[in-house]
Amino acid sequence: MKIIDSRTNSLLQRRRALNPYNDKKEEYCSYELGGYSIGACVILLFFIGFSATASYLTTACSKLDGLDVSKEGSSLRSSSLPDTNAKVAVPKPTPQSQASPPPPPETQASPPQSTTTADGLLPPVCTDEQSAASLRQLPVAGCALQPWTQSCSFTQATTKPCRDPYWMREFYATTELKTQFNAFFVGYVTNVDMYSDTPIDLLHIGTHDPKYVPHKIQWVELSGFQSTTSCQRSVEAKGATNKAKVVLVLPPNQSEDAINHYKENLDISDEALEAVADNPRIDDAFFASKLPTAESQIHYLRYLGLSPDRYEAMKQMTRLSSVWYLEFTVDWKSGTTSTHQSELLHQFLPEKGFVCYWAGNGNLWRITNCWQNHYSSSTWANVACVNSRIPDAKPLLEKMEKIFVETLAKDITF
């Protein structure tokens, strides 16, 4: 400490004696200091290890003819570590950096919005918001479990407690078709829908004939099966009456005798309702044998369990292009694998112009152009599709897309 003090006093005396240039003060403090550079001083400070020494040197340096080394722009300040107490001037941003954040895209509305495109085209790809809402309502977790646990979110959402495709029922009940209403109900295993009042409900919405309303109650009484339409919304048929035909393809090893018995009691003709046994192959030849002409439309086609052989037959059907509305159940018990399911929902049906949704309890979640990876999980669930390439079915597509948007706005999670 004495060595440094004596050296500092000597420097002060020499500086006062010489002092010809006041503008050299800053340089002197920065570069001379008795032959020691500032870097050497710093090293010396570290070796001594006392903070008091640093304060002493700083004071000594600042006393050299009143020079203030803390002055902004001094060589000491510029060549040493930055002063953490100094205020840093923030440069004003350029016009580009001043730009306000871009407004949210038009697709980021609340609730999520979606619109169909031109005739014959699929709806647009889901927005990020729509995809996030779908994933929130139909999460992944349960779909990783074994299918017989029925834990998958879209199993829970579409199979319990009520299947209510009111969009389809309302559409046909209020639409005056140009031709006969044709519906095909293809069974795979014994199902209450086939033997209960669903076929009579199809006749009601297809013909607009009010006589079928009491027939639904009578059919349930005859069959002994619980009503499958009592939990559904009431639909009022409007407009002129029309012809309709409903074909029931019974599950394997099932006889048409029971269905024929119910028909006789209610005076329903074979032209209106036909039961088919013997597990026929559902292909172009089958439809040709049941429809009036080669140009006849298929307004409703439902598969209760889409087994691999029926899926393969479907892929070869040219009549698929005449199907307005398609419903089916993906079911691991019928042999639907995750590979079949992914190909069917994510590739084959969209390529044919079908827009498909998970459907249940009056809700719809679009699958087409809104794909989630867990949608290929082999499980049990109901799917509803509409053909976007049939202009007369466009109102049904618009109705279903509207329900999809409304569903995403709901506070539900399965």
TIKE-781071 format. One record per residue (C-alpha): y, x, z; residue number from 1; residue in three letters. Coordinates in nm, 2 decimals, padded with zeros to 4 digits. Example, Ala and Ser with C-alpha at 12.3 -4.5 7.8 and 13.67 -1.06 7.14 Angstrom:
<atoms>
      y      x      z pos code
 -00.45  01.23  00.78   1  ala
 -00.11  01.37  00.71   2  ser
</atoms>
This chain:
<atoms>
      y      x      z pos code
  00.00  00.00  00.00   1  met
  00.24  00.29  00.08   2  lys
  00.17  00.46 -00.25   3  ile
  00.25  00.14 -00.44   4  ile
  00.57  00.08 -00.23   5  asp
  00.71  00.43 -00.29   6  ser
  00.63  00.42 -00.66   7  arg
  00.80  00.08 -00.69   8  thr
  01.12  00.21 -00.51   9  asn
  01.12  00.51 -00.74  10  ser
  01.11  00.29 -01.04  11  leu
  01.39  00.07 -00.91  12  leu
  01.61  00.37 -00.86  13  gln
  01.54  00.51 -01.20  14  arg
  01.60  00.17 -01.36  15  arg
  01.94  00.14 -01.19  16  arg
  02.04  00.48 -01.31  17  ala
  01.95  00.43 -01.66  18  leu
  02.00  00.06 -01.73  19  asn
  02.17  00.10 -02.07  20  pro
  02.01 -00.21 -02.22  21  tyr
  01.98 -00.53 -02.03  22  asn
  01.77 -00.67 -02.30  23  asp
  01.49 -00.42 -02.22  24  lys
  01.43 -00.56 -01.88  25  lys
  01.14 -00.78 -01.98  26  glu
  00.98 -00.50 -02.18  27  glu
  01.01 -00.26 -01.90  28  tyr
  00.84 -00.49 -01.65  29  cys
  00.57 -00.57 -01.89  30  ser
  00.49 -00.22 -02.03  31  tyr
  00.61  00.04 -01.79  32  glu
  00.57 -00.02 -01.41  33  leu
  00.53  00.35 -01.34  34  gly
  00.29  00.41 -01.63  35  gly
  00.06  00.14 -01.53  36  tyr
 -00.01 -00.14 -01.78  37  ser
 -00.04 -00.49 -01.66  38  ile
 -00.41 -00.48 -01.74  39  gly
 -00.44 -00.18 -01.51  40  ala
 -00.26 -00.37 -01.24  41  cys
 -00.50 -00.66 -01.27  42  val
 -00.80 -00.43 -01.25  43  ile
 -00.65 -00.27 -00.95  44  leu
 -00.60 -00.62 -00.79  45  leu
 -00.97 -00.69 -00.83  46  phe
 -01.07 -00.37 -00.68  47  phe
 -00.84 -00.41 -00.38  48  ile
 -00.95 -00.77 -00.34  49  gly
 -00.65 -00.89 -00.15  50  phe
 -00.44 -01.18 -00.28  51  ser
 -00.14 -01.04 -00.08  52  ala
 -00.13 -00.74 -00.31  53  thr
 -00.09 -00.96 -00.62  54  ala
  00.20 -01.15 -00.45  55  ser
  00.35 -00.81 -00.36  56  tyr
  00.34 -00.68 -00.71  57  leu
  00.48 -00.99 -00.86  58  thr
  00.77 -00.98 -00.62  59  thr
  00.83 -00.62 -00.69  60  ala
  00.83 -00.67 -01.06  61  cys
  01.06 -00.97 -01.04  62  ser
  01.31 -00.77 -00.84  63  lys
  01.37 -00.52 -01.12  64  leu
  01.74 -00.59 -01.18  65  asp
  01.68 -00.96 -01.11  66  gly
  01.42 -01.00 -01.39  67  leu
  01.23 -01.33 -01.35  68  asp
  00.88 -01.28 -01.50  69  val
  00.81 -01.64 -01.46  70  ser
  01.06 -01.71 -01.74  71  lys
  00.90 -01.90 -02.02  72  glu
  00.83 -01.67 -02.31  73  gly
  00.81 -01.34 -02.12  74  ser
  00.56 -01.08 -02.23  75  ser
  00.37 -01.11 -01.90  76  leu
  00.33 -01.48 -01.93  77  arg
  00.21 -01.46 -02.29  78  ser
 -00.03 -01.18 -02.23  79  ser
 -00.19 -01.31 -01.91  80  ser
 -00.39 -01.62 -01.82  81  leu
 -00.21 -01.95 -01.86  82  pro
 -00.02 -02.10 -01.57  83  asp
 -00.21 -02.40 -01.46  84  thr
  00.10 -02.54 -01.29  85  asn
  00.31 -02.53 -01.61  86  ala
  00.37 -02.85 -01.79  87  lys
  00.22 -02.84 -02.14  88  val
  00.43 -02.99 -02.41  89  ala
  00.21 -03.23 -02.61  90  val
  00.31 -03.23 -02.98  91  pro
  00.39 -03.56 -03.12  92  lys
  00.11 -03.70 -03.33  93  pro
  00.14 -03.70 -03.70  94  thr
  00.17 -04.04 -03.87  95  pro
 -00.21 -04.03 -03.94  96  gln
 -00.29 -03.97 -03.57  97  ser
 -00.04 -04.25 -03.47  98  gln
 -00.23 -04.51 -03.67  99  ala
 -00.36 -04.79 -03.45 100  ser
 -00.74 -04.84 -03.43 101  pro
 -00.87 -05.03 -03.73 102  pro
 -00.92 -05.40 -03.66 103  pro
 -01.28 -05.51 -03.60 104  pro
 -01.48 -05.60 -03.91 105  pro
 -01.47 -05.96 -04.01 106  glu
 -01.84 -05.98 -03.93 107  thr
 -01.77 -05.91 -03.56 108  gln
 -01.69 -06.26 -03.47 109  ala
 -01.79 -06.46 -03.16 110  ser
 -02.04 -06.62 -03.20 111  pro
 -02.19 -06.39 -03.47 112  pro
 -02.13 -06.53 -03.81 113  gln
 -02.36 -06.54 -04.12 114  ser
 -02.33 -06.70 -04.45 115  thr
 -02.56 -06.74 -04.74 116  thr
 -02.49 -06.58 -05.08 117  thr
 -02.50 -06.73 -05.42 118  ala
 -02.79 -06.95 -05.54 119  asp
 -03.12 -06.78 -05.56 120  gly
 -03.02 -06.49 -05.34 121  leu
 -03.12 -06.40 -04.99 122  leu
 -02.86 -06.41 -04.71 123  pro
 -02.69 -06.08 -04.64 124  pro
 -02.83 -05.82 -04.41 125  val
 -02.76 -05.91 -04.05 126  cys
 -02.45 -05.75 -03.90 127  thr
 -02.49 -05.50 -03.61 128  asp
 -02.37 -05.78 -03.38 129  glu
 -02.63 -06.02 -03.50 130  gln
 -02.91 -05.76 -03.48 131  ser
 -02.81 -05.68 -03.12 132  ala
 -02.80 -06.05 -03.03 133  ala
 -03.14 -06.10 -03.18 134  ser
 -03.28 -05.80 -02.99 135  leu
 -03.12 -05.92 -02.67 136  arg
 -03.28 -06.27 -02.70 137  gln
 -03.62 -06.14 -02.83 138  leu
 -03.67 -05.81 -02.66 139  pro
 -03.94 -05.56 -02.73 140  val
 -04.11 -05.51 -02.39 141  ala
 -04.36 -05.79 -02.38 142  gly
 -04.47 -05.73 -02.74 143  cys
 -04.63 -05.40 -02.64 144  ala
 -04.88 -05.59 -02.42 145  leu
 -05.21 -05.72 -02.55 146  gln
 -05.17 -06.04 -02.76 147  pro
 -05.39 -06.26 -02.54 148  trp
 -05.13 -06.22 -02.26 149  thr
 -04.89 -06.42 -02.48 150  gln
 -04.61 -06.21 -02.34 151  ser
 -04.43 -06.12 -02.66 152  cys
 -04.08 -06.26 -02.67 153  ser
 -04.12 -06.44 -03.00 154  phe
 -04.44 -06.59 -02.88 155  thr
 -04.26 -06.73 -02.58 156  gln
 -03.97 -06.85 -02.80 157  ala
 -04.17 -07.03 -03.07 158  thr
 -04.48 -07.17 -02.92 159  thr
 -04.37 -07.32 -02.59 160  lys
 -04.31 -07.60 -02.49 161  pro
 -04.21 -07.79 -02.81 162  cys
 -04.23 -07.72 -03.18 163  arg
 -03.93 -07.91 -03.32 164  asp
 -03.84 -07.82 -03.68 165  pro
 -03.57 -08.08 -03.68 166  tyr
 -03.38 -07.90 -03.96 167  trp
 -03.66 -07.97 -04.20 168  met
 -03.72 -08.33 -04.07 169  arg
 -03.35 -08.42 -04.09 170  glu
 -03.32 -08.27 -04.44 171  phe
 -03.60 -08.47 -04.59 172  tyr
 -03.52 -08.78 -04.40 173  ala
 -03.17 -08.79 -04.55 174  thr
 -03.24 -08.64 -04.90 175  thr
 -03.32 -08.86 -05.19 176  glu
 -03.57 -08.65 -05.39 177  leu
 -03.61 -08.69 -05.76 178  lys
 -03.98 -08.68 -05.74 179  thr
 -04.27 -08.77 -05.51 180  gln
 -04.26 -08.59 -05.17 181  phe
 -04.57 -08.36 -05.15 182  asn
 -04.68 -08.21 -04.82 183  ala
 -04.99 -07.99 -04.75 184  phe
 -05.11 -07.92 -04.40 185  phe
 -05.37 -07.64 -04.39 186  val
 -05.58 -07.61 -04.08 187  gly
 -05.77 -07.31 -03.95 188  tyr
 -05.90 -07.42 -03.61 189  val
 -05.90 -07.76 -03.45 190  thr
 -05.53 -07.82 -03.38 191  asn
 -05.37 -08.12 -03.21 192  val
 -05.09 -08.12 -03.47 193  asp
 -05.34 -08.21 -03.74 194  met
 -05.51 -08.49 -03.55 195  tyr
 -05.21 -08.62 -03.38 196  ser
 -04.90 -08.79 -03.52 197  asp
 -04.75 -08.50 -03.72 198  thr
 -04.91 -08.62 -04.06 199  pro
 -04.76 -08.97 -04.00 200  ile
 -04.42 -08.82 -03.92 201  asp
 -04.44 -08.63 -04.26 202  leu
 -04.50 -08.96 -04.43 203  leu
 -04.20 -09.11 -04.25 204  his
 -03.95 -08.85 -04.35 205  ile
 -04.10 -08.82 -04.70 206  gly
 -04.10 -09.19 -04.79 207  thr
 -03.80 -09.31 -04.58 208  his
 -04.02 -09.61 -04.50 209  asp
 -03.96 -09.74 -04.14 210  pro
 -04.32 -09.88 -04.12 211  lys
 -04.44 -09.53 -04.03 212  tyr
 -04.24 -09.53 -03.71 213  val
 -04.48 -09.76 -03.52 214  pro
 -04.77 -09.60 -03.70 215  his
 -04.71 -09.28 -03.51 216  lys
 -04.77 -09.45 -03.18 217  ile
 -05.08 -09.63 -03.31 218  gln
 -05.22 -09.31 -03.46 219  trp
 -05.20 -09.14 -03.12 220  val
 -05.37 -09.43 -02.96 221  glu
 -05.65 -09.42 -03.21 222  leu
 -05.70 -09.04 -03.21 223  ser
 -05.67 -08.99 -02.83 224  gly
 -05.46 -08.68 -02.90 225  phe
 -05.13 -08.63 -02.73 226  gln
 -04.82 -08.70 -02.95 227  ser
 -04.67 -08.38 -03.10 228  thr
 -04.35 -08.55 -03.21 229  thr
 -04.25 -08.72 -02.88 230  ser
 -04.08 -08.41 -02.76 231  cys
 -03.89 -08.37 -03.09 232  gln
 -03.55 -08.51 -03.17 233  arg
 -03.54 -08.86 -03.31 234  ser
 -03.48 -08.86 -03.69 235  val
 -03.36 -09.16 -03.88 236  glu
 -03.46 -09.18 -04.24 237  ala
 -03.19 -09.29 -04.48 238  lys
 -03.16 -09.37 -04.84 239  gly
 -03.40 -09.53 -05.09 240  ala
 -03.77 -09.52 -05.02 241  thr
 -03.99 -09.28 -05.21 242  asn
 -04.35 -09.20 -05.28 243  lys
 -04.51 -08.94 -05.06 244  ala
 -04.85 -08.77 -05.03 245  lys
 -04.97 -08.57 -04.74 246  val
 -05.29 -08.36 -04.78 247  val
 -05.47 -08.24 -04.47 248  leu
 -05.70 -07.94 -04.52 249  val
 -05.93 -07.97 -04.22 250  leu
 -06.06 -07.66 -04.03 251  pro
 -06.40 -07.53 -04.12 252  pro
 -06.70 -07.74 -04.00 253  asn
 -06.47 -08.04 -03.95 254  gln
 -06.54 -08.38 -04.11 255  ser
 -06.29 -08.61 -04.26 256  glu
 -06.46 -08.92 -04.11 257  asp
 -06.22 -08.94 -03.81 258  ala
 -05.91 -08.92 -04.02 259  ile
 -06.05 -09.18 -04.26 260  asn
 -06.12 -09.41 -03.97 261  his
 -05.76 -09.39 -03.85 262  tyr
 -05.63 -09.45 -04.20 263  lys
 -05.84 -09.77 -04.24 264  glu
 -05.71 -09.91 -03.91 265  asn
 -05.35 -09.85 -04.02 266  leu
 -05.40 -09.95 -04.38 267  asp
 -05.29 -09.61 -04.51 268  ile
 -05.41 -09.53 -04.87 269  ser
 -05.57 -09.22 -05.00 270  asp
 -05.27 -09.18 -05.23 271  glu
 -05.05 -09.14 -04.92 272  ala
 -05.28 -08.94 -04.69 273  leu
 -05.59 -08.74 -04.79 274  glu
 -05.82 -08.54 -04.57 275  ala
 -06.01 -08.25 -04.73 276  val
 -06.31 -08.08 -04.57 277  ala
 -06.54 -07.79 -04.68 278  asp
 -06.27 -07.52 -04.62 279  asn
 -06.15 -07.49 -04.99 280  pro
 -05.97 -07.19 -05.11 281  arg
 -05.59 -07.26 -05.11 282  ile
 -05.49 -07.14 -05.46 283  asp
 -05.34 -07.27 -05.78 284  asp
 -05.65 -07.46 -05.88 285  ala
 -05.65 -07.64 -05.55 286  phe
 -05.29 -07.75 -05.58 287  phe
 -05.35 -07.85 -05.94 288  ala
 -05.62 -08.09 -05.83 289  ser
 -05.40 -08.26 -05.57 290  lys
 -05.06 -08.28 -05.74 291  leu
 -04.96 -08.54 -06.01 292  pro
 -04.84 -08.28 -06.27 293  thr
 -04.83 -07.90 -06.32 294  ala
 -04.45 -07.92 -06.26 295  glu
 -04.48 -08.11 -05.93 296  ser
 -04.30 -07.95 -05.64 297  gln
 -04.45 -07.87 -05.30 298  ile
 -04.19 -07.98 -05.05 299  his
 -04.38 -07.88 -04.74 300  tyr
 -04.66 -07.63 -04.69 301  leu
 -04.79 -07.54 -04.35 302  arg
 -05.07 -07.31 -04.25 303  tyr
 -05.22 -07.34 -03.90 304  leu
 -05.33 -06.97 -03.88 305  gly
 -05.27 -06.76 -04.19 306  leu
 -05.60 -06.56 -04.20 307  ser
 -05.63 -06.25 -04.42 308  pro
 -05.82 -06.44 -04.69 309  asp
 -05.56 -06.71 -04.71 310  arg
 -05.29 -06.45 -04.72 311  tyr
 -05.46 -06.28 -05.01 312  glu
 -05.49 -06.61 -05.19 313  ala
 -05.12 -06.68 -05.13 314  met
 -05.03 -06.35 -05.29 315  lys
 -05.20 -06.46 -05.61 316  gln
 -05.05 -06.81 -05.62 317  met
 -04.80 -06.88 -05.90 318  thr
 -04.74 -07.22 -05.74 319  arg
 -04.57 -07.05 -05.45 320  leu
 -04.25 -07.05 -05.65 321  ser
 -04.25 -07.44 -05.63 322  ser
 -04.28 -07.45 -05.25 323  val
 -03.95 -07.56 -05.09 324  trp
 -04.04 -07.51 -04.72 325  tyr
 -04.31 -07.30 -04.58 326  leu
 -04.44 -07.29 -04.22 327  glu
 -04.72 -07.08 -04.08 328  phe
 -04.86 -06.94 -03.76 329  thr
 -04.92 -06.57 -03.73 330  val
 -05.21 -06.55 -03.50 331  asp
 -05.41 -06.24 -03.40 332  trp
 -05.71 -06.47 -03.34 333  lys
 -05.72 -06.56 -03.71 334  ser
 -05.72 -06.20 -03.81 335  gly
 -05.35 -06.14 -03.87 336  thr
 -05.30 -05.77 -03.82 337  thr
 -04.97 -05.59 -03.76 338  ser
 -05.00 -05.45 -04.12 339  thr
 -05.05 -05.79 -04.27 340  his
 -04.77 -05.93 -04.06 341  gln
 -04.52 -05.66 -04.16 342  ser
 -04.61 -05.68 -04.53 343  glu
 -04.59 -06.06 -04.53 344  leu
 -04.26 -06.10 -04.34 345  leu
 -04.08 -05.79 -04.44 346  his
 -04.18 -05.75 -04.80 347  gln
 -04.39 -06.01 -04.98 348  phe
 -04.21 -06.33 -04.89 349  leu
 -03.85 -06.19 -04.93 350  pro
 -03.96 -06.06 -05.27 351  glu
 -04.06 -06.42 -05.36 352  lys
 -03.72 -06.55 -05.25 353  gly
 -03.82 -06.69 -04.91 354  phe
 -03.59 -06.66 -04.62 355  val
 -03.80 -06.67 -04.30 356  cys
 -03.72 -06.73 -03.93 357  tyr
 -03.90 -06.73 -03.60 358  trp
 -03.89 -07.10 -03.52 359  ala
 -03.93 -07.29 -03.20 360  gly
 -03.77 -07.53 -02.95 361  asn
 -03.50 -07.61 -03.20 362  gly
 -03.40 -07.24 -03.24 363  asn
 -03.42 -07.01 -03.53 364  leu
 -03.40 -06.63 -03.55 365  trp
 -03.38 -06.49 -03.90 366  arg
 -03.64 -06.23 -03.99 367  ile
 -03.54 -06.18 -04.35 368  thr
 -03.27 -05.91 -04.38 369  asn
 -03.27 -05.90 -04.00 370  cys
 -03.59 -05.71 -03.94 371  trp
 -03.67 -05.55 -03.60 372  gln
 -03.96 -05.31 -03.57 373  asn
 -04.14 -05.51 -03.30 374  his
 -04.16 -05.81 -03.54 375  tyr
 -04.48 -05.65 -03.67 376  ser
 -04.65 -05.68 -03.34 377  ser
 -04.98 -05.86 -03.38 378  ser
 -04.94 -06.17 -03.17 379  thr
 -04.91 -06.55 -03.19 380  trp
 -04.59 -06.71 -03.32 381  ala
 -04.45 -06.98 -03.55 382  asn
 -04.25 -06.89 -03.87 383  val
 -04.04 -07.12 -04.09 384  ala
 -03.93 -07.02 -04.44 385  cys
 -03.72 -07.18 -04.71 386  val
 -03.72 -07.09 -05.08 387  asn
 -03.37 -06.96 -05.18 388  ser
 -03.46 -06.98 -05.55 389  arg
 -03.48 -07.36 -05.55 390  ile
 -03.13 -07.49 -05.60 391  pro
 -03.21 -07.83 -05.45 392  asp
 -03.34 -07.66 -05.13 393  ala
 -03.01 -07.47 -05.08 394  lys
 -02.87 -07.73 -04.83 395  pro
 -03.18 -07.67 -04.62 396  leu
 -03.12 -07.30 -04.63 397  leu
 -02.76 -07.35 -04.53 398  glu
 -02.87 -07.58 -04.24 399  lys
 -03.12 -07.32 -04.11 400  met
 -02.87 -07.04 -04.14 401  glu
 -02.62 -07.24 -03.94 402  lys
 -02.88 -07.30 -03.67 403  ile
 -02.96 -06.92 -03.67 404  phe
 -02.59 -06.85 -03.60 405  val
 -02.58 -07.11 -03.32 406  glu
 -02.90 -06.97 -03.17 407  thr
 -02.75 -06.63 -03.14 408  leu
 -02.45 -06.77 -02.95 409  ala
 -02.68 -06.91 -02.67 410  lys
 -02.73 -06.74 -02.34 411  asp
 -03.11 -06.72 -02.36 412  ile
 -03.37 -06.44 -02.33 413  thr
 -03.74 -06.46 -02.37 414  phe
</atoms>
